[in-house]
Amino acid sequence: MTRRPRIAGTLYAVSLLLVCCALRAGAAPQSTPPSRPPGGDPVVGQRIAKGISFESRLWIRGTMPSPGEASGGLVSLEMKDDSRRVLFEGGVLDIARSDHDFWALRKSFVERRFIVSAWRKDHFEDVGQFSPGTKDEPIALLDIAGAPVVLSRRTVRSLAPGDNTWRVVDLVGELRSGVQVTAASPTNGGSIYVGFDVGEWGGGLQRVDLKTGAVNGVERRDTKDLCGGPLNRECDPVTGVIADPQNKDCVLASVGLVHLFHSTGRILRICGQDVTLVSELSLSNKNEKWPQTEAFYGLAPSADGGFWAITSRALYYFAASGSKEKEYVLPALESVSGIHLSRTLPGVVVLQTDVNWAVSTSGYTPLVVPLESPRQ
């Protein structure tokens, strides 16, 4: 395991100094992009939070520019002719799919109420709604055993098939916060792993038990160093979590951060509280004092049982075992209805987003969407 510099502590003072110098010079801090970059789609902008392929359409959810506002618009692009349809102009907190269904979690602008809607042929139908208690805002929508599940700050709600009633489990413990939050359940269900990305301040991973509601942190620190890893909540922003295609009780998580010209990242396998390293790609020369590794900005399942991992420079394909099989240089993106994307790589769509720019100096980063995936 390579040793990493202390990002959240040692470099923090340097960060403040650089920001102050930029402000004095009349320039905006590098880690604060414009709220709506020129040319962005009028509904989702450039801050694309998630993409899913379903029924020959690419579904794209945006996020409002404010870090405190996680909802945004939802559009779809027809794969055959690039025709664009706006489904919701705002208020969508998350989207998810199963083998047969596609859902959207959105909030009502009239009252404090949240709605899960299912796509039925050519329109959305509301299949469940709820009014949460104080400080119980929804965080993520997931597919668990073919049914929609909503993870909130204080509860987990599972929608019972047929009667559209909610099974509610209170959380025992507190979930952390992040500018970006990703969540996934192992194939066998039973738990939800939640990854948090707060850039140079880390983020880390937590596990929620779906039966008891217990919330536990998941870490592994191999040394006593301040940023000892490979999974450290104070230093490691988790940028993606997916079900492990090889181990039905496990998930895979990606870590990625580019800050002050230093890159660090890895792919991890998490089974319960056990954390093992799957991949760490070196970017360093042998003589570098602080070795650098490729920063991963997301994971996605592949239709053949493997998975994709994307960085700012390349797309990688991994077999289910975790071995790196293929590497593709990221292609040039083209504007389709104001959304910058590419479909030239086999089996995936690559989208452009500035979502990571909110917490690091990464600039615009890619988002990978598998064209055929049984779970998202």
C-alpha positions as CSV (number, residue, x, y, z in Angstrom):
1,M,0.0,0.0,0.0
2,T,1.4,3.4,-1.0
3,R,1.8,6.1,1.6
4,R,-0.4,9.1,1.0
5,P,0.2,12.8,2.0
6,R,-2.1,14.2,4.6
7,I,-4.7,15.9,2.4
8,A,-7.3,17.1,4.8
9,G,-4.8,18.5,7.3
10,T,-1.4,19.4,5.9
11,L,-2.7,20.7,2.6
12,Y,-5.7,22.5,4.1
13,A,-3.6,25.5,5.0
14,V,-2.1,25.6,1.5
15,S,-5.7,25.4,0.1
16,L,-6.8,28.4,2.1
17,L,-3.7,30.3,1.0
18,L,-4.3,29.6,-2.7
19,V,-8.0,30.5,-2.4
20,C,-7.2,33.8,-0.6
21,C,-4.6,34.6,-3.3
22,A,-7.1,33.9,-6.0
23,L,-9.7,36.1,-4.4
24,R,-7.3,38.9,-3.9
25,A,-6.4,38.7,-7.6
26,G,-10.1,38.9,-8.5
27,A,-10.4,35.3,-9.6
28,A,-12.8,32.6,-8.4
29,P,-11.4,29.7,-6.5
30,Q,-10.6,26.8,-8.8
31,S,-12.9,24.4,-6.9
32,T,-15.9,26.6,-7.3
33,P,-17.3,26.3,-10.9
34,P,-20.0,28.6,-12.3
35,S,-23.5,27.5,-11.3
36,R,-24.6,27.0,-14.9
37,P,-21.7,26.6,-17.3
38,P,-22.5,28.0,-20.8
39,G,-24.1,25.6,-23.2
40,G,-25.5,23.3,-20.5
41,D,-28.8,21.7,-20.8
42,P,-31.5,24.1,-19.4
43,V,-33.0,21.3,-17.2
44,V,-30.0,19.3,-15.9
45,G,-27.2,21.8,-16.5
46,Q,-23.7,20.4,-16.4
47,R,-24.0,19.0,-12.8
48,I,-25.2,15.6,-13.9
49,A,-25.6,13.3,-10.9
50,K,-26.7,10.0,-12.4
51,G,-27.5,8.3,-15.7
52,I,-29.3,5.0,-16.4
53,S,-30.1,3.1,-19.6
54,F,-33.6,1.7,-19.7
55,E,-35.9,0.8,-22.6
56,S,-33.6,2.2,-25.3
57,R,-33.4,5.5,-23.5
58,L,-30.7,7.3,-21.6
59,W,-32.2,8.8,-18.4
60,I,-30.2,11.7,-17.0
61,R,-30.7,13.3,-13.6
62,G,-29.2,16.7,-12.8
63,T,-28.5,18.3,-9.5
64,M,-29.1,21.9,-8.6
65,P,-25.8,23.9,-8.3
66,S,-26.2,24.6,-4.5
67,P,-24.6,21.8,-2.5
68,G,-27.5,22.0,0.0
69,E,-30.0,21.2,-2.8
70,A,-29.7,17.6,-3.9
71,S,-32.7,17.5,-6.3
72,G,-32.8,18.4,-10.0
73,G,-34.4,17.8,-13.3
74,L,-34.9,14.5,-15.2
75,V,-34.6,14.2,-19.0
76,S,-34.4,11.2,-21.3
77,L,-32.7,10.8,-24.7
78,E,-33.9,8.2,-27.2
79,M,-30.9,6.2,-28.3
80,K,-32.1,5.8,-31.9
81,D,-32.7,9.4,-32.9
82,D,-31.5,11.5,-29.9
83,S,-35.0,12.9,-29.3
84,R,-35.2,14.5,-25.9
85,R,-38.0,14.5,-23.4
86,V,-38.3,16.4,-20.2
87,L,-39.9,14.3,-17.5
88,F,-39.5,16.6,-14.5
89,E,-38.0,20.1,-14.5
90,G,-37.0,19.8,-10.9
91,G,-37.5,18.0,-7.6
92,V,-36.0,14.6,-8.5
93,L,-33.7,13.3,-5.8
94,D,-32.7,10.0,-7.3
95,I,-33.5,7.4,-10.0
96,A,-33.1,3.6,-9.9
97,R,-34.0,0.5,-12.0
98,S,-34.5,-3.2,-11.5
99,D,-34.6,-5.9,-14.2
100,H,-38.1,-4.8,-15.2
101,D,-38.8,-1.4,-13.6
102,F,-37.6,2.2,-13.6
103,W,-38.3,4.5,-10.7
104,A,-37.9,8.2,-9.8
105,L,-37.9,9.6,-6.3
106,R,-39.1,13.2,-6.2
107,K,-40.4,15.7,-3.8
108,S,-43.7,17.6,-3.9
109,F,-43.4,21.4,-4.1
110,V,-46.8,22.0,-2.6
111,E,-46.2,20.2,0.7
112,R,-43.5,18.3,2.5
113,R,-44.2,15.0,0.7
114,F,-42.0,12.6,-1.3
115,I,-43.2,10.4,-4.1
116,V,-41.9,7.3,-5.8
117,S,-43.1,7.1,-9.4
118,A,-42.7,4.1,-11.8
119,W,-42.3,4.3,-15.6
120,R,-45.2,2.7,-17.3
121,K,-44.8,2.5,-21.2
122,D,-44.7,6.3,-21.9
123,H,-45.4,8.1,-18.6
124,F,-44.8,8.0,-14.8
125,E,-47.3,6.6,-12.4
126,D,-47.1,7.3,-8.7
127,V,-46.7,4.0,-6.8
128,G,-45.9,5.3,-3.3
129,Q,-45.7,8.5,-1.3
130,F,-44.7,9.5,2.3
131,S,-44.3,12.5,4.5
132,P,-41.2,12.0,6.6
133,G,-40.6,13.2,10.1
134,T,-38.3,16.1,11.0
135,K,-34.8,15.9,9.7
136,D,-35.6,12.6,7.8
137,E,-34.9,13.8,4.3
138,P,-34.4,11.0,1.7
139,I,-30.9,10.3,0.6
140,A,-31.1,7.6,-2.0
141,L,-33.4,5.3,-4.0
142,L,-32.4,1.7,-4.5
143,D,-33.5,-1.5,-6.1
144,I,-33.5,-4.3,-3.5
145,A,-35.0,-7.6,-4.6
146,G,-36.9,-5.9,-7.4
147,A,-38.7,-3.4,-5.2
148,P,-37.9,0.3,-4.6
149,V,-36.3,1.2,-1.2
150,V,-35.8,4.7,0.1
151,L,-32.9,5.4,2.4
152,S,-33.5,8.6,4.5
153,R,-31.6,10.3,7.3
154,R,-33.5,8.4,10.1
155,T,-35.4,5.6,8.3
156,V,-35.4,3.0,5.6
157,R,-38.6,2.5,3.7
158,S,-39.3,-0.5,1.5
159,L,-42.3,-0.5,-0.8
160,A,-44.3,-3.7,-0.5
161,P,-45.4,-5.1,-3.9
162,G,-49.0,-5.1,-4.7
163,D,-50.5,-2.9,-1.9
164,N,-48.1,0.0,-2.2
165,T,-47.6,0.3,1.5
166,W,-44.3,1.1,3.2
167,R,-42.3,-1.0,5.6
168,V,-40.4,1.4,7.8
169,V,-37.3,0.6,9.8
170,D,-35.8,3.3,12.1
171,L,-32.1,3.8,11.9
172,V,-30.0,3.2,15.0
173,G,-27.1,5.6,14.6
174,E,-26.4,8.6,12.5
175,L,-25.6,8.8,8.8
176,R,-22.9,11.2,7.8
177,S,-23.2,13.9,5.1
178,G,-21.5,14.4,1.8
179,V,-21.6,16.8,-1.1
180,Q,-22.1,13.6,-3.2
181,V,-23.7,10.4,-1.7
182,T,-23.8,7.0,-3.4
183,A,-25.5,3.9,-2.1
184,A,-25.8,0.2,-3.1
185,S,-27.0,-3.1,-1.7
186,P,-25.3,-6.4,-2.2
187,T,-27.1,-8.9,-4.5
188,N,-28.3,-10.9,-1.5
189,G,-29.7,-7.7,0.1
190,G,-29.7,-7.4,3.9
191,S,-27.8,-4.1,4.0
192,I,-27.1,-0.8,2.3
193,Y,-23.6,0.6,1.9
194,V,-23.5,4.4,1.7
195,G,-20.4,6.3,0.3
196,F,-19.7,9.9,1.1
197,D,-17.6,12.3,-1.0
198,V,-16.5,15.6,0.6
199,G,-13.3,16.0,-1.4
200,E,-10.1,16.8,0.5
201,W,-12.1,16.3,3.8
202,G,-12.6,12.6,2.9
203,G,-16.0,11.1,3.4
204,G,-15.7,7.3,3.8
205,L,-18.3,4.6,4.0
206,Q,-21.1,3.4,6.3
207,R,-23.2,0.3,6.4
208,V,-27.0,0.1,7.2
209,D,-28.5,-3.1,8.4
210,L,-32.0,-3.4,6.8
211,K,-33.4,-5.6,9.6
212,T,-32.2,-3.7,12.7
213,G,-31.5,-0.3,11.2
214,A,-28.0,-0.3,12.8
215,V,-25.6,2.2,11.2
216,N,-21.9,1.3,11.4
217,G,-18.8,2.9,9.9
218,V,-16.6,0.8,7.6
219,E,-12.9,1.5,7.7
220,R,-9.5,-0.1,7.4
221,R,-6.4,1.7,8.6
222,D,-3.2,-0.3,8.0
223,T,-0.9,2.3,9.7
224,K,-1.1,4.9,12.4
225,D,-0.5,7.6,9.9
226,L,-3.2,10.3,9.8
227,C,-4.3,9.1,6.4
228,G,-3.6,5.5,6.9
229,G,-5.8,3.5,4.6
230,P,-7.0,2.0,2.3
231,L,-10.4,3.3,3.6
232,N,-10.2,6.2,5.9
233,R,-13.2,8.5,6.5
234,E,-11.1,11.5,7.1
235,C,-9.1,11.3,3.9
236,D,-10.9,9.0,1.4
237,P,-13.9,10.4,-0.6
238,V,-16.0,7.5,-1.8
239,T,-17.2,8.3,-5.3
240,G,-19.1,5.1,-6.2
241,V,-20.7,2.0,-4.7
242,I,-22.1,-1.0,-6.6
243,A,-23.1,-4.6,-5.9
244,D,-20.1,-6.9,-6.2
245,P,-20.7,-9.1,-9.3
246,Q,-18.6,-12.0,-7.9
247,N,-19.6,-11.9,-4.2
248,K,-23.3,-11.7,-3.5
249,D,-22.8,-10.5,0.1
250,C,-20.4,-7.7,-0.9
251,V,-20.1,-4.4,-2.6
252,L,-17.4,-2.6,-4.6
253,A,-16.5,1.0,-3.8
254,S,-14.3,3.5,-5.7
255,V,-12.2,6.2,-4.1
256,G,-11.0,9.3,-6.0
257,L,-9.6,12.7,-5.4
258,V,-7.5,15.1,-7.4
259,H,-6.4,18.1,-5.2
260,L,-3.5,20.5,-5.5
261,F,-2.0,18.5,-8.4
262,H,-2.0,15.3,-6.4
263,S,-4.1,12.3,-7.4
264,T,-5.1,9.4,-5.2
265,G,-7.7,6.6,-5.7
266,R,-8.4,2.8,-5.6
267,I,-11.2,0.2,-5.9
268,L,-12.2,-1.7,-2.8
269,R,-14.2,-4.8,-2.0
270,I,-16.3,-4.6,1.2
271,C,-17.9,-7.6,2.8
272,G,-19.5,-6.8,6.1
273,Q,-16.8,-4.9,7.9
274,D,-13.9,-6.4,5.9
275,V,-12.2,-4.2,3.3
276,T,-9.8,-5.6,0.7
277,L,-8.0,-3.8,-2.1
278,V,-9.1,-4.8,-5.6
279,S,-7.1,-2.3,-7.8
280,E,-4.8,0.6,-7.3
281,L,-3.2,2.0,-10.5
282,S,0.1,3.9,-10.0
283,L,0.8,7.2,-11.8
284,S,4.1,7.9,-10.1
285,N,7.7,7.7,-11.0
286,K,9.9,5.7,-8.6
287,N,11.6,8.8,-7.1
288,E,8.4,10.7,-6.2
289,K,8.2,11.5,-2.5
290,W,4.4,11.1,-2.4
291,P,3.4,8.4,-4.9
292,Q,0.2,9.1,-6.9
293,T,-2.5,6.7,-8.0
294,E,-5.4,7.0,-10.4
295,A,-8.5,8.7,-9.0
296,F,-11.6,6.7,-9.8
297,Y,-14.8,8.8,-10.2
298,G,-17.3,6.0,-10.4
299,L,-18.2,2.4,-11.0
300,A,-20.9,0.7,-13.1
301,P,-21.9,-3.0,-13.6
302,S,-21.3,-4.6,-16.9
303,A,-23.9,-6.9,-18.6
304,D,-21.4,-9.8,-18.7
305,G,-20.8,-9.9,-15.0
306,G,-17.8,-7.6,-14.8
307,F,-17.7,-3.9,-14.0
308,W,-16.5,-0.6,-15.4
309,A,-14.4,2.0,-13.6
310,I,-13.8,5.5,-14.9
311,T,-11.2,8.2,-14.3
312,S,-10.5,11.6,-15.8
313,R,-8.3,10.0,-18.4
314,A,-9.5,6.5,-19.1
315,L,-12.3,3.9,-18.9
316,Y,-11.3,0.5,-17.4
317,Y,-13.1,-2.8,-17.7
318,F,-12.6,-5.3,-14.9
319,A,-13.6,-8.9,-14.9
320,A,-15.8,-10.1,-12.0
321,S,-12.7,-11.3,-10.2
322,G,-11.4,-7.8,-10.1
323,S,-8.6,-8.2,-12.7
324,K,-8.2,-5.3,-15.1
325,E,-8.9,-6.6,-18.6
326,K,-9.2,-3.5,-20.9
327,E,-8.3,0.2,-20.9
328,Y,-9.9,2.8,-23.2
329,V,-8.7,6.3,-23.7
330,L,-11.7,8.6,-23.1
331,P,-13.2,9.8,-26.4
332,A,-14.0,13.3,-27.4
333,L,-17.5,14.2,-26.3
334,E,-20.2,15.8,-28.5
335,S,-23.2,17.9,-27.5
336,V,-26.5,16.2,-27.7
337,S,-29.3,18.6,-26.7
338,G,-26.8,20.5,-24.6
339,I,-25.6,17.3,-22.8
340,H,-21.9,16.4,-23.6
341,L,-21.6,12.7,-24.1
342,S,-20.0,9.9,-26.2
343,R,-21.3,6.5,-27.4
344,T,-18.2,5.4,-29.2
345,L,-16.9,3.0,-26.5
346,P,-18.4,-0.5,-26.5
347,G,-21.3,-1.1,-24.1
348,V,-21.3,2.3,-22.4
349,V,-22.2,6.0,-22.6
350,V,-19.8,8.5,-21.2
351,L,-21.2,11.8,-19.9
352,Q,-19.6,15.0,-18.8
353,T,-20.3,16.4,-15.3
354,D,-18.9,19.0,-13.0
355,V,-20.3,17.3,-9.9
356,N,-16.9,16.4,-8.5
357,W,-15.6,19.9,-9.1
358,A,-17.7,21.1,-6.2
359,V,-15.3,19.3,-3.7
360,S,-12.0,19.1,-5.5
361,T,-9.9,20.7,-8.3
362,S,-10.8,17.9,-10.7
363,G,-12.6,20.1,-13.1
364,Y,-15.1,18.4,-15.4
365,T,-15.1,14.6,-14.8
366,P,-16.7,11.7,-16.7
367,L,-19.7,9.6,-15.7
368,V,-20.1,6.1,-17.1
369,V,-23.5,4.6,-17.9
370,P,-23.7,0.9,-19.0
371,L,-26.1,0.4,-21.9
372,E,-27.2,-2.9,-20.6
373,S,-27.1,-3.6,-16.9
374,P,-29.4,-5.7,-14.7
375,R,-28.9,-3.6,-11.6
376,Q,-28.0,0.1,-11.0
